[in-house]
Structure formats: C-alpha cells, structure tokens
Amino acid sequence: MENPFTLVEYSREELCPACRDLPPVKHLPSYEHVLHDNFNSFLSCPCLFCVWLQKAQKADLTSRDRDRLIKENPAVCLFGNLHATPQTINLGNQLSDLPEVYLHLFADPRRLPKAGRDPFPDTRSDQAFEAINGWIENCACNHESCKPPDDTLLPSYIVDVGSSGHGCCRLLVTGGQQKGRYAALSYVWGVSLQDQPVYLSKESQPRLTHEIPEDKLPPTIKDAVLATRKLGIRYLWIDALCIPQDDEAVKTAEIAKMHRIFGDAFVTIQAARAKSVKEGFLHQMPPPSDLPHQKLRYDGVDDPDPGFVYMRAAPVSTQEGPVGTRAWCFEEGVLSRRVLQYAKERITYECLAGRKSDDGSWRPRGTYTASGPGFFSPASWHQGSPISNDKKVKDPRLDVLRAWYMCLDNWYTPRFLTKKRDRLPAIAGVARRIQDRVGGGFLAGLWESDMIWGLLWSSRRLIGVKFLNKDIEKEWKERWGAQTLMVRPQGDARAPSWSWASLDGPTFHPTPRRWSGKHWSVAEILHYPVAAVGNTLGKLDDDRLILSAPVRRGHVVLDGERNTELQLQVRSSPQQEIKALLDEASESFIALGKFDIEKNLPQTVWCILILNSMGLILVPHGGNERTFRRVGTFDPVVPWETESKMEICIR
C-alpha cells in the first residue's frame, strides 16, 4: 500500500513528484530522500514545499554559500537527524562538503512528549514563569556543579525590589557587608547617560535610597524588576542604578568587581532581544520564523494514530540580536552562574550543566562550545586536534588558554563598544577569573606566561563570515563601509601596537599551529611590559616589549587583488637598503604576510621572526632606530630562523 500523503497541508497537485513521495519523518534517518538531481532544478521548481525550502535556505546561508551551491550544482536531499537536540531535518547533501540548512522539528506534545514545543507566546504569563522557575529549581537542586552556596555578600549597591512581589523599589547601600540572593541584569543601553531617565549619581542617591520611581524606569529595567519578583528574588543589580555614574574613582572600583558581581548573582537576566533600554523584553514573542510551519506525518501507514510534527526554519541563534553585538554583554554572560536569556525568538536558560530552551530541548554541556557559564570549565586543549595520543596529556592551563583564544576571536573582539576605551575593561572580569590558572600578568590583553603565542594575533576578515552574528556584520558596514579588516580607533592609543586591544575588529590566533608540534619559538623576550598598579587590570606603566630574534628588512610588494596581502622582498643582510626593484637579481621573495589594517600601508618594513613559521611586520616608531610598532604578521616561505638575532623594542 502506498504511504499516505506526508505533507498534510498541501494537495498533491501543489507538489512536485519528489515531495509527493516524501516518507514519514520517522523513516528519514535511514536514507537521503532526493528532492532534485541538481541545485538549479531545485531553485526553479514551483512546488510549494520546494519554494518554502528555498526561502528557508536563503534566510540561513550567506550569499557566498549560495554561490558555491549554484556553481557546484549538487543534488538536493532531505535527511533526518532525530538523535540531535533539538531534532532536525537537514536540507543538503551528505556526500558533499557544501553547507546544509537545519530545519527544526516541533512535535504535537500528545504524541511525542520528549520532542520540542512552541515557545511561550506571552513571556509575562504565569505559564512562562512557572516553567522558568521549574528550570531554576531543578538546576539548584539536581545539578551538582550548579548547587548554590549559602547566600553571598550583596554588591555595594543593589536594588531592593520588595519581598514576595510586593512593595516599592529602593536602592540599598550595603557597604559589602550584607548577604542575600540577587539577580543581575545584562542589557544594551542603546542611549546616552543623559537619556537614562533614572540613574545613580551623587545627587540622586538620597532619593533612590528612599524610593526608586518605577513609573519613570525605562521598559527594559521595568521588565527586569517584574521578572525578578516573579522569580521570587528580592534583590536586583543593574549597572545604571548600582554604579555611581558621576564618580570616576568609585565607578572604576565597582567595574573592577564585575567578575564577582555577575559571578555571585543567583541568576543573570539577559535582555538579548532589546536594542535599547527603551524597548523592554517581556512582551509577545514573534512567530518563530517568518516562514510558516510545515506539518509532517511522523509515522507510517500501519500506525493507527501516526501523529504529526511541525518543521520550521531554525530559530535565530541566541547570539543573534542586540546583546550579541555588545562587548560588555559577552563578559556578563560568561561570568554568570546561570543566564536566563530573552532572545528574539525564544527563552533559554544556561547553567554550568547545559542549556535549556522553551521549545523543550536540553543540550548538556560539552555538546556545544561554551561562550556562557561553561566557559570556566573548558574542554581538554587537545580535543579535536590531530596530535598523537601519547602527547595528549592533561594540562588545565592549556585548557583555559584554548578557551580564552577561541572566545576572544569568535565572541569578544567582533563586538562593539560605545566607549572605545573599554576594549580592555570589558574583558577584564574574565581575565581576573582565570589569571591564577593561566599564571603571570595580564598585559594589555596578552598573558605574560603565554606572550610568544599571544603576540601572533592577526586581523580577521569580517564581511561575509558565517560564524559572526549577522547584526555585527550589519553594524560594521554602517560604521566602516567596505573595510573588511581591523580599524584603528581615533584618539589616543589605548594599548601598544603589539596588543590586539590597540585596534577595533575581530582577531584570529594561530591556535591550530600550537598543537601540531611543528612550530616552535625562535624569539626570546628580554624585557616584559610592566603592569600598572591598581584596579585597572591590563593597563601598563611601561609598554616596552624587548625581544631578541631573527630580523630582516623588506620591501612590500602588494597583491593586485588584495592590498592587505603582501610579499616581502629582501637582501641577505638586514642592514642593507632595499631598492624595491623587482628585477634586481640579488633580491628574493622570502615571506607572505598581511597588514592589520587597510590604510596607510608602508613600503619598507622590518620582519621579526617569532616562531620558525610566523613573525611580526614592524615599522620604525618615534625616531628611534631600534624602536618599532607592529603593523601585521607574516609567514616565511623559506627557512630563516638561523639568521643572526637582533635586539628589537616594540611599543
């Protein structure tokens, strides 16, 4: 007997032959169901289900990925992944390395109680908070790694939202001596201080300790107060109300406590969907996708009550949206023990044990890369590396460093700051938490104990990179136009040139080279920069970095297509002047490199080898013949680590 029609929302006449024969979802994991023999015929198919799939694919893939599919023209298939969390049906081709699209399944809960369900449409509802309180209670009682200590010391300033959901708000000045359970708010200001209707200052503190006028609070903060009460928590930390905004000394001291403020909070409420404090986050959820659900038959003919599942385009990543673009919000999520996130299309709850979603899915820690509370319990440094088993030794320090560089490259440096000077302060809380495990000082964003590898960051191309938050790419284009690499902020230098913190934009660290065993240091650090004393972790009293390493002087030959790529042309002696004549017999190409930024490219550079396989591109600085600043990185194309070493100062 022929399978009953699986796509129950369409008539057979509206579908192409392949979609008419689509098997029930339960049978999709056993084989690939070919929809079209090639991608171009898939794009031109008028079948309503194929048109829906085309829209889902277009929304998920970058234009570069789509161009690859059009060029290679592979077969288009559907195959199930019902063992995943959440369950998905994948659109793609398992026999190729081309990108796939993951379509999430949401079940009729009467038939498949373990599968997903639609998110709560009303985030203020008792139903939503009943579920959330259940998640938190289960976490606190049953997750060994998450069990809270006794009530911790409250921050110096905290908002008292009242007991049992009653009473007015007021500011409590604890002096760091009072204990209690509190929530913290992570959100996007999106406005200037002057546009914040209520904030803590020397003038407002007496009034706020008497009463905080809730009717004057902006929507995001008002929603946070409501959520805190619904969670049965009495105290709430909000930076605008708990950090004096007009006292720089106190403000600096409080910011230096961020690792404890968010680390000791019972839960952090993250208003991920709000672009500014004026928007709020407790309102009706939009439909999970602009595309309608597709209703599919779950089981086959012989099942008297086969049930149905609903397929839709994957919801936006929890990092998509305003919070995913702000640098401060990254640290706030990482430092927290628990994060209750109100994202664009869903509510998620992440703790040290894993991630729960309002669709019913649960992902234990270890099944995804932790850029939230799990950051401080990282995977082994050798996970996924090609090194032999005999070299896979336990090294907690390397575990932390691997996680640090991964988060720095993928989740911190691509984000934006309202105040340019905050590039280091906005990550200092994370640095404080791991400093004892890494060892040594934290010098302008680099670890003293890992300085050689830390110096080798490079500028990461930003436009058209799928791993990045789409909102980051959009804001980058608005700020910098067609520039695709890092940019130098205007004003005074906030860090020495050898630090990634001297520039804006995403970085890349050569972590894979580290684990291969084929790369080693050829440079020696003679003088480390000197850290400043006080609360300003990362600041320096002396920014001089002095190294002894092989050095060559070179002339830059720009690539015609990418003017950030370079070739270095040198004579055998670094002291000789280079004429930059391409036909001069005594010149030879010895390196390929890349500038950090695209503007004001030099013609003559100095190349200092740090590893046998990588080095830094320098230009003279300050009129001193032995003092330089960094402008890029390079890879030698011929061995020259045996060159005589020179002493070089980089600032």
C-alpha positions as CSV (number, residue, x, y, z in Angstrom):
1,M,0.0,0.0,0.0
2,E,1.3,3.5,-0.9
3,N,2.3,5.7,2.0
4,P,-0.4,8.2,2.9
5,F,0.4,11.8,1.9
6,T,3.1,13.1,4.3
7,L,2.9,16.8,3.7
8,V,-0.6,17.1,5.1
9,E,-1.0,20.9,4.5
10,Y,-0.8,20.6,0.7
11,S,-2.8,18.9,-2.0
12,R,-0.9,16.5,-4.3
13,E,-1.4,18.8,-7.2
14,E,0.6,21.6,-5.5
15,L,3.7,19.4,-5.1
16,C,6.5,18.1,-7.3
17,P,6.8,14.2,-7.6
18,A,9.6,14.0,-5.1
19,C,7.7,16.0,-2.4
20,R,4.6,13.8,-3.1
21,D,6.7,10.7,-2.2
22,L,8.3,12.2,0.9
23,P,8.3,9.5,3.6
24,P,7.2,10.0,7.2
25,V,9.7,11.8,9.4
26,K,10.4,8.6,11.4
27,H,11.9,7.0,8.3
28,L,14.1,9.9,7.1
29,P,17.1,9.0,9.2
30,S,17.5,5.7,7.3
31,Y,18.3,7.3,3.9
32,E,18.6,10.5,2.0
33,H,15.4,11.5,0.2
34,V,16.5,13.1,-3.1
35,L,14.3,16.1,-4.0
36,H,16.2,17.2,-7.1
37,D,19.1,15.8,-9.0
38,N,20.8,19.2,-9.1
39,F,20.6,22.5,-7.3
40,N,19.5,24.6,-10.2
41,S,16.4,22.4,-10.9
42,F,15.5,22.8,-7.2
43,L,15.7,26.6,-7.5
44,S,13.4,26.6,-10.5
45,C,10.8,24.2,-9.0
46,P,7.4,25.8,-8.5
47,C,6.3,23.1,-5.9
48,L,5.0,24.9,-2.8
49,F,7.1,22.8,-0.4
50,C,10.3,23.3,-2.5
51,V,9.6,27.1,-2.6
52,W,9.3,27.0,1.2
53,L,12.6,25.1,1.5
54,Q,14.2,27.7,-0.9
55,K,13.2,30.5,1.4
56,A,14.4,28.7,4.5
57,Q,17.8,28.1,2.8
58,K,18.1,31.7,1.5
59,A,17.5,33.0,5.0
60,D,20.1,30.7,6.6
61,L,23.0,30.7,4.1
62,T,25.4,33.5,3.2
63,S,25.5,34.7,-0.4
64,R,28.9,33.1,-0.7
65,D,27.5,29.7,0.3
66,R,24.6,30.1,-2.2
67,D,27.1,31.0,-4.9
68,R,29.0,27.8,-4.2
69,L,25.9,25.7,-4.4
70,I,24.9,27.3,-7.7
71,K,28.4,26.7,-9.1
72,E,28.8,23.1,-8.0
73,N,25.1,22.2,-8.6
74,P,24.8,19.2,-6.3
75,A,21.8,17.1,-5.7
76,V,19.4,18.4,-3.1
77,C,18.3,16.0,-0.4
78,L,16.4,15.8,2.9
79,F,17.7,13.6,5.7
80,G,16.7,13.4,9.4
81,N,18.8,13.8,12.5
82,L,16.3,12.6,15.2
83,H,19.1,11.9,17.7
84,A,20.1,15.6,17.8
85,T,18.8,18.1,20.4
86,P,16.7,19.6,19.1
87,Q,15.7,17.1,16.4
88,T,16.2,18.4,12.9
89,I,15.7,17.6,9.2
90,N,18.7,18.7,7.2
91,L,18.5,20.1,3.7
92,G,21.7,19.5,1.8
93,N,23.8,16.6,0.5
94,Q,25.7,14.3,2.8
95,L,28.1,13.3,0.1
96,S,29.5,16.8,-0.4
97,D,31.2,19.3,1.9
98,L,28.7,22.0,0.9
99,P,26.7,23.9,3.6
100,E,23.5,22.4,4.9
101,V,20.4,24.0,6.4
102,Y,18.9,22.6,9.6
103,L,15.2,22.6,9.9
104,H,13.9,22.1,13.5
105,L,11.1,19.7,14.4
106,F,8.4,20.7,16.9
107,A,6.0,17.9,17.9
108,D,2.4,17.5,18.9
109,P,3.1,17.1,22.6
110,R,0.3,14.5,22.9
111,R,2.3,12.2,20.6
112,L,5.9,13.0,21.2
113,P,6.3,14.4,24.8
114,K,10.2,14.3,24.5
115,A,10.3,16.5,21.4
116,G,10.1,20.2,21.1
117,R,7.2,22.6,21.6
118,D,6.5,26.1,20.6
119,P,7.9,28.8,22.8
120,F,5.7,30.7,25.2
121,P,3.9,33.4,23.2
122,D,3.5,35.6,26.2
123,T,6.7,36.0,28.2
124,R,4.9,37.7,31.1
125,S,2.5,34.9,31.6
126,D,2.3,32.7,34.7
127,Q,2.8,29.7,32.5
128,A,6.1,31.1,31.3
129,F,7.4,31.9,34.7
130,E,6.2,28.6,36.2
131,A,8.3,26.8,33.6
132,I,11.3,29.0,34.2
133,N,11.1,28.6,38.0
134,G,11.0,24.9,37.4
135,W,14.2,25.0,35.4
136,I,16.0,27.0,38.0
137,E,14.7,24.8,40.9
138,N,15.8,21.7,39.1
139,C,19.2,23.2,38.4
140,A,19.8,24.4,42.0
141,C,18.6,21.0,43.5
142,N,19.9,18.5,41.0
143,H,23.0,19.9,39.2
144,E,26.0,19.2,41.3
145,S,28.1,21.8,39.5
146,C,25.4,24.4,39.9
147,K,24.3,24.0,43.5
148,P,24.5,27.5,45.0
149,P,26.5,28.3,48.1
150,D,24.8,30.0,51.0
151,D,23.6,33.5,50.3
152,T,26.6,35.5,49.1
153,L,27.6,39.1,50.0
154,L,25.5,41.6,48.1
155,P,27.3,44.1,45.9
156,S,28.0,47.6,47.4
157,Y,24.8,49.0,45.7
158,I,21.8,46.8,45.0
159,V,18.1,47.4,44.1
160,D,15.6,46.0,46.6
161,V,12.5,45.1,44.6
162,G,10.5,44.2,47.7
163,S,9.6,40.9,49.4
164,S,7.1,38.4,48.0
165,G,6.5,40.5,44.9
166,H,5.1,43.5,46.9
167,G,6.4,46.8,47.9
168,C,8.3,49.6,46.1
169,C,11.8,49.6,44.7
170,R,14.6,51.3,46.6
171,L,18.4,51.5,46.4
172,L,20.2,49.6,49.2
173,V,23.8,50.7,50.0
174,T,25.3,47.6,51.7
175,G,28.9,48.5,52.1
176,G,29.7,45.0,51.1
177,Q,28.6,43.6,54.4
178,Q,25.1,42.3,53.8
179,K,24.2,38.8,52.5
180,G,21.4,37.8,50.2
181,R,20.3,36.2,46.9
182,Y,20.2,38.6,43.9
183,A,19.7,38.7,40.2
184,A,21.8,40.7,37.8
185,L,20.6,42.4,34.5
186,S,22.6,42.2,31.3
187,Y,21.2,44.5,28.6
188,V,22.0,47.1,25.9
189,W,21.8,50.7,27.0
190,G,21.4,52.0,23.5
191,V,21.1,55.6,24.8
192,S,23.4,58.1,26.4
193,L,23.6,58.6,30.1
194,Q,21.6,61.8,29.7
195,D,18.8,59.8,28.1
196,Q,18.6,57.4,31.1
197,P,15.6,58.7,33.0
198,V,16.8,57.3,36.3
199,Y,20.4,56.6,37.2
200,L,22.7,56.6,40.3
201,S,24.7,59.8,41.0
202,K,25.8,61.8,44.0
203,E,22.7,64.0,43.6
204,S,20.2,61.1,43.1
205,Q,21.5,58.7,45.7
206,P,19.5,60.1,48.7
207,R,16.2,60.0,46.7
208,L,16.9,56.5,45.3
209,T,17.6,55.0,48.7
210,H,14.2,56.2,49.8
211,E,12.3,55.0,46.7
212,I,13.0,54.3,43.0
213,P,10.1,55.7,41.0
214,E,9.0,52.6,39.0
215,D,6.8,54.6,36.7
216,K,9.9,56.5,35.5
217,L,12.0,53.4,34.8
218,P,12.7,52.6,31.2
219,P,10.9,49.5,29.8
220,T,13.9,47.1,30.0
221,I,14.6,47.9,33.6
222,K,10.9,47.9,34.5
223,D,10.7,44.4,32.9
224,A,13.7,43.2,34.9
225,V,12.1,44.3,38.1
226,L,8.9,42.3,37.2
227,A,11.0,39.2,36.2
228,T,13.0,39.4,39.5
229,R,9.8,39.4,41.5
230,K,8.3,36.6,39.5
231,L,11.4,34.5,40.2
232,G,11.0,35.1,43.9
233,I,14.2,37.0,44.3
234,R,14.4,40.2,46.4
235,Y,17.5,42.0,45.1
236,L,18.5,43.1,41.6
237,W,21.8,44.5,40.3
238,I,21.5,47.0,37.4
239,D,24.6,49.0,36.4
240,A,22.7,52.3,35.8
241,L,21.3,52.1,39.3
242,C,24.1,50.4,41.1
243,I,27.3,52.1,39.8
244,P,27.7,55.8,40.6
245,Q,27.8,57.4,37.1
246,D,29.5,60.7,38.1
247,D,32.2,59.5,40.4
248,E,35.1,58.0,38.3
249,A,37.0,56.6,41.3
250,V,34.0,54.7,42.7
251,K,32.9,53.7,39.2
252,T,36.4,52.3,38.4
253,A,36.4,50.4,41.7
254,E,32.9,48.9,41.0
255,I,33.7,47.9,37.4
256,A,36.8,46.1,38.8
257,K,34.3,43.9,40.8
258,M,32.3,42.7,37.8
259,H,33.7,39.2,38.0
260,R,32.2,38.9,41.5
261,I,29.0,40.9,40.8
262,F,27.9,38.6,38.0
263,G,29.7,35.5,39.3
264,D,27.9,35.7,42.7
265,A,24.5,36.5,41.2
266,F,22.0,33.7,41.6
267,V,20.8,34.3,38.0
268,T,21.6,36.8,35.3
269,I,18.6,38.1,33.3
270,Q,19.8,38.9,29.8
271,A,17.5,41.2,27.7
272,A,19.0,39.8,24.5
273,R,16.2,41.0,22.2
274,A,16.1,44.7,23.2
275,K,18.1,47.2,21.1
276,S,18.0,49.8,23.9
277,V,16.7,50.3,27.4
278,K,13.6,51.9,25.9
279,E,12.3,48.6,24.3
280,G,11.8,46.2,27.1
281,F,11.9,42.4,26.7
282,L,8.8,40.9,28.3
283,H,6.3,41.1,25.5
284,Q,4.7,38.9,22.9
285,M,7.2,36.6,21.2
286,P,7.0,36.9,17.4
287,P,6.4,33.8,15.3
288,P,9.5,31.6,15.5
289,S,10.1,32.3,11.8
290,D,8.8,34.4,9.1
291,L,8.1,31.2,7.3
292,P,5.0,29.2,8.3
293,H,5.3,25.8,9.9
294,Q,5.2,22.7,7.7
295,K,3.0,19.9,9.1
296,L,4.5,16.4,8.5
297,R,3.3,12.9,9.3
298,Y,5.6,11.3,11.9
299,D,5.0,7.6,11.4
300,G,3.9,5.3,8.6
301,V,0.8,3.5,7.4
302,D,0.4,0.8,10.0
303,D,0.3,3.2,12.9
304,P,-3.4,3.8,13.6
305,D,-2.6,7.2,15.2
306,P,0.6,8.3,13.5
307,G,0.7,11.8,14.9
308,F,2.3,14.8,13.3
309,V,5.3,17.0,13.7
310,Y,5.9,20.6,12.6
311,M,9.0,21.6,10.8
312,R,10.2,25.2,10.7
313,A,13.3,27.2,9.8
314,A,15.8,27.1,12.7
315,P,15.3,29.9,15.1
316,V,17.8,32.7,15.3
317,S,20.9,31.9,17.3
318,T,20.8,33.1,20.9
319,Q,23.7,35.3,20.0
320,E,21.8,36.9,17.2
321,G,20.4,40.3,18.2
322,P,21.5,43.3,20.1
323,V,23.2,41.6,23.0
324,G,25.3,39.5,20.6
325,T,26.8,42.7,19.2
326,R,27.9,44.3,22.6
327,A,31.3,43.6,24.1
328,W,30.2,44.1,27.7
329,C,27.3,41.6,27.4
330,F,29.8,38.9,26.4
331,E,31.6,39.1,29.7
332,E,28.3,39.4,31.7
333,G,27.1,36.1,30.2
334,V,30.4,34.3,30.7
335,L,30.9,35.4,34.3
336,S,27.4,34.3,35.4
337,R,26.5,31.1,37.1
338,R,23.1,31.0,35.4
339,V,21.8,33.0,32.4
340,L,18.1,33.5,31.7
341,Q,18.1,34.9,28.2
342,Y,15.2,36.6,26.4
343,A,16.3,36.3,22.8
344,K,14.5,37.3,19.6
345,E,12.6,34.1,19.1
346,R,13.0,32.1,22.3
347,I,13.7,32.0,26.0
348,T,16.8,30.0,27.0
349,Y,18.3,29.1,30.3
350,E,22.0,28.2,30.5
351,C,23.9,27.0,33.5
352,L,27.1,25.0,34.2
353,A,25.4,21.8,33.3
354,G,23.9,22.8,29.9
355,R,21.3,24.8,28.1
356,K,17.5,24.6,28.3
357,S,15.1,26.2,25.9
358,D,11.4,27.0,26.0
359,D,10.9,24.6,23.0
360,G,11.6,21.8,25.5
361,S,15.1,21.0,24.2
362,W,18.1,20.4,26.6
363,R,21.7,20.4,25.5
364,P,24.2,19.2,28.1
365,R,27.5,21.0,28.4
366,G,30.1,19.5,26.1
367,T,27.7,19.3,23.1
368,Y,28.3,22.9,22.1
369,T,31.1,25.4,22.5
370,A,30.7,27.2,25.8
371,S,30.7,31.0,25.5
372,G,28.4,31.3,28.5
373,P,28.6,29.9,32.1
374,G,30.5,26.8,31.0
375,F,33.5,28.9,29.8
376,F,35.4,28.3,33.1
377,S,35.1,24.5,32.8
378,P,36.6,24.2,29.3
379,A,37.1,21.0,27.2
380,S,40.6,19.5,27.0
381,W,43.1,21.5,25.0
382,H,43.7,18.6,22.7
383,Q,40.0,17.9,21.9
384,G,39.6,17.7,18.1
385,S,43.4,18.2,17.5
386,P,45.3,15.8,15.2
387,I,48.1,15.1,17.7
388,S,49.0,11.5,18.7
389,N,47.5,10.0,21.8
390,D,50.9,9.9,23.7
391,K,51.1,13.7,23.6
392,K,47.5,14.2,24.9
393,V,48.5,15.0,28.4
394,K,46.3,16.8,31.0
395,D,47.1,20.5,31.2
396,P,44.4,22.6,32.8
397,R,46.4,25.8,31.9
398,L,46.3,24.9,28.2
399,D,42.6,24.1,28.5
400,V,41.9,27.6,29.7
401,L,44.1,29.3,27.1
402,R,42.5,27.4,24.3
403,A,39.0,28.6,25.5
404,W,40.4,32.1,26.0
405,Y,41.7,32.5,22.5
406,M,38.6,30.9,21.0
407,C,36.2,33.2,22.8
408,L,38.4,36.2,22.1
409,D,38.4,35.5,18.4
410,N,34.8,34.4,17.9
411,W,32.7,36.1,20.6
412,Y,34.5,39.1,22.0
413,T,36.7,41.0,19.5
414,P,34.0,41.2,16.8
415,R,31.7,43.1,19.2
416,F,31.2,46.8,19.6
417,L,31.7,49.3,22.4
418,T,30.1,52.6,22.9
419,K,33.2,53.9,24.6
420,K,36.4,53.0,22.7
421,R,38.5,53.0,25.8
422,D,36.5,50.0,27.2
423,R,38.2,47.4,24.9
424,L,40.2,46.0,27.8
425,P,37.9,46.8,30.8
426,A,35.1,44.9,29.2
427,I,37.0,41.7,29.2
428,A,39.0,42.3,32.5
429,G,36.4,40.4,34.6
430,V,37.0,37.2,32.7
431,A,40.8,37.8,32.9
432,R,40.6,38.2,36.7
433,R,38.7,34.9,37.0
434,I,41.3,32.9,35.0
435,Q,44.5,34.8,36.0
436,D,45.6,32.3,38.7
437,R,45.0,29.4,36.3
438,V,47.0,31.0,33.4
439,G,49.8,32.5,35.6
440,G,51.7,35.7,35.2
441,G,50.4,39.2,34.5
442,F,47.7,40.3,32.1
443,L,49.5,42.8,29.9
444,A,47.3,44.9,27.6
445,G,45.2,41.9,26.7
446,L,48.1,39.4,26.5
447,W,49.1,36.8,29.1
448,E,52.7,37.3,30.3
449,S,53.1,33.5,30.6
450,D,51.9,33.0,27.0
451,M,53.4,36.1,25.5
452,I,55.0,34.5,22.5
453,W,51.8,32.9,21.2
454,G,49.7,35.8,22.3
455,L,51.7,38.2,20.0
456,L,50.7,36.3,16.9
457,W,47.1,37.5,16.6
458,S,46.1,38.7,13.2
459,S,43.3,40.7,11.7
460,R,40.3,38.6,10.8
461,R,38.2,39.2,7.7
462,L,34.7,40.3,8.9
463,I,32.3,40.7,6.0
464,G,30.6,37.6,4.7
465,V,31.8,35.3,7.5
466,K,29.0,33.0,8.6
467,F,30.2,32.4,12.2
468,L,29.6,36.0,13.0
469,N,26.4,37.5,14.3
470,K,24.5,39.0,11.3
471,D,23.8,42.1,13.3
472,I,27.6,42.6,13.8
473,E,28.2,42.5,10.1
474,K,25.3,45.0,9.5
475,E,26.6,47.4,12.1
476,W,30.2,47.0,10.8
477,K,29.1,48.1,7.3
478,E,27.2,51.0,8.8
479,R,30.3,52.2,10.7
480,W,33.2,51.3,8.3
481,G,31.6,50.7,4.9
482,A,33.6,48.3,2.7
483,Q,36.6,47.9,5.1
484,T,36.8,44.2,6.0
485,L,39.7,44.1,8.4
486,M,40.5,45.8,11.7
487,V,40.5,49.6,12.1
488,R,42.4,52.0,14.3
489,P,40.2,54.0,16.7
490,Q,40.5,57.7,16.7
491,G,42.1,59.5,19.6
492,D,44.9,58.5,21.9
493,A,46.2,54.9,21.7
494,R,44.5,52.7,24.3
495,A,47.1,49.9,24.0
496,P,50.6,49.4,22.5
497,S,50.7,48.2,18.9
498,W,51.7,44.7,19.8
499,S,48.3,44.2,21.5
500,W,45.0,43.3,19.7
501,A,43.4,45.9,22.0
502,S,45.0,48.7,20.0
503,L,42.6,48.1,17.2
504,D,38.8,47.6,16.7
505,G,37.6,44.4,15.0
506,P,37.9,40.6,15.1
507,T,41.1,38.8,15.7
508,F,42.5,35.4,14.8
509,H,45.0,33.5,16.9
510,P,47.0,30.6,15.3
511,T,45.9,28.1,17.8
512,P,45.9,25.1,15.4
513,R,49.7,25.6,14.8
514,R,50.3,25.3,18.5
515,W,49.0,21.7,18.8
516,S,50.7,20.3,15.6
517,G,54.2,20.1,17.2
518,K,55.7,21.6,14.0
519,H,56.1,25.1,15.2
520,W,58.4,26.5,17.9
521,S,59.6,29.8,19.3
522,V,62.8,31.3,17.9
523,A,62.4,34.6,19.8
524,E,63.5,35.4,23.3
525,I,61.7,38.1,25.4
526,L,64.4,40.2,27.2
527,H,62.0,42.7,28.8
528,Y,58.3,42.3,29.6
529,P,56.0,45.3,29.8
530,V,55.2,46.4,33.3
531,A,51.6,46.2,34.6
532,A,50.1,49.3,36.3
533,V,49.2,49.0,40.0
534,G,45.5,49.3,41.0
535,N,42.1,48.2,39.7
536,T,42.9,48.7,36.0
537,L,43.8,45.2,35.0
538,G,45.5,45.2,31.7
539,K,46.9,48.8,31.9
540,L,50.6,49.3,31.7
541,D,53.1,51.6,33.4
542,D,55.8,50.6,30.8
543,D,54.6,49.3,27.4
544,R,58.1,48.4,26.0
545,L,58.4,44.8,24.8
546,I,62.0,44.0,24.0
547,L,62.9,40.8,22.1
548,S,65.9,39.1,20.6
549,A,65.0,37.4,17.4
550,P,66.0,36.9,13.7
551,V,65.2,40.1,11.8
552,R,65.2,41.1,8.1
553,R,64.4,44.3,6.4
554,G,62.0,44.1,3.4
555,H,60.2,45.9,0.7
556,V,56.4,45.3,0.3
557,V,55.0,44.1,-3.0
558,L,51.2,44.4,-2.9
559,D,48.9,41.8,-4.3
560,G,46.9,43.3,-7.1
561,E,43.6,41.9,-5.8
562,R,44.0,42.2,-2.0
563,N,46.1,45.1,-0.9
564,T,46.3,43.8,2.6
565,E,48.3,40.7,1.4
566,L,52.0,41.3,0.9
567,Q,55.2,39.7,-0.2
568,L,58.5,40.7,1.4
569,Q,61.5,41.1,-0.8
570,V,64.9,41.3,1.0
571,R,68.6,41.1,0.6
572,S,70.6,38.7,2.8
573,S,71.6,41.4,5.2
574,P,69.0,43.3,7.3
575,Q,71.3,46.4,7.3
576,Q,71.3,46.9,3.5
577,E,68.9,49.4,1.9
578,I,66.3,47.7,-0.4
579,K,65.7,49.4,-3.7
580,A,62.4,47.6,-4.4
581,L,63.5,46.8,-7.9
582,L,61.6,43.6,-9.0
583,D,64.3,42.7,-11.5
584,E,67.3,43.0,-9.2
585,A,69.0,39.6,-9.2
586,S,70.1,39.7,-5.6
587,E,66.6,40.1,-4.3
588,S,64.3,37.2,-3.4
589,F,60.8,36.6,-2.0
590,I,61.0,35.2,1.5
591,A,57.6,35.7,3.1
592,L,53.9,36.2,2.7
593,G,52.1,38.4,5.1
594,K,49.0,40.5,6.0
595,F,48.6,44.0,7.3
596,D,46.4,44.6,10.4
597,I,44.6,47.5,8.8
598,E,44.0,48.6,5.2
599,K,45.1,52.2,5.3
600,N,48.5,54.0,5.2
601,L,50.4,50.9,4.1
602,P,54.2,51.2,4.3
603,Q,56.6,50.3,1.6
604,T,59.6,49.3,3.7
605,V,59.2,47.1,6.8
606,W,61.2,45.1,9.3
607,C,60.3,41.5,9.8
608,I,60.9,39.8,13.2
609,L,60.6,36.1,13.4
610,I,58.7,34.9,16.5
611,L,58.1,31.2,15.6
612,N,60.0,29.2,13.0
613,S,56.9,29.6,10.9
614,M,55.4,33.1,11.8
615,G,56.5,36.6,12.7
616,L,55.5,40.2,13.0
617,I,55.8,43.0,10.5
618,L,57.2,46.2,12.0
619,V,57.8,49.8,11.1
620,P,60.1,52.4,12.9
621,H,58.4,54.3,15.7
622,G,59.3,57.5,17.4
623,G,62.5,58.2,15.5
624,N,64.5,55.6,17.5
625,E,66.3,53.2,15.1
626,R,65.7,50.2,17.5
627,T,62.1,51.0,18.5
628,F,59.2,49.8,16.3
629,R,55.5,49.4,16.2
630,R,53.6,46.4,14.8
631,V,51.6,46.6,11.5
632,G,51.0,43.0,10.6
633,T,52.0,39.3,10.6
634,F,53.9,37.2,8.1
635,D,54.7,33.5,7.2
636,P,58.2,32.9,5.8
637,V,58.3,30.9,2.6
638,V,61.9,29.8,3.1
639,P,63.6,28.9,6.4
640,W,65.5,31.7,8.0
641,E,65.3,31.1,11.7
642,T,69.1,30.6,11.7
643,E,69.6,34.3,10.9
644,S,71.7,36.2,13.4
645,K,69.4,37.7,16.1
646,M,68.9,41.4,16.9
647,E,67.5,43.2,19.9
648,I,64.3,45.0,19.0
649,C,61.9,47.1,21.1
650,I,58.2,47.1,20.1
651,R,55.7,49.6,21.6
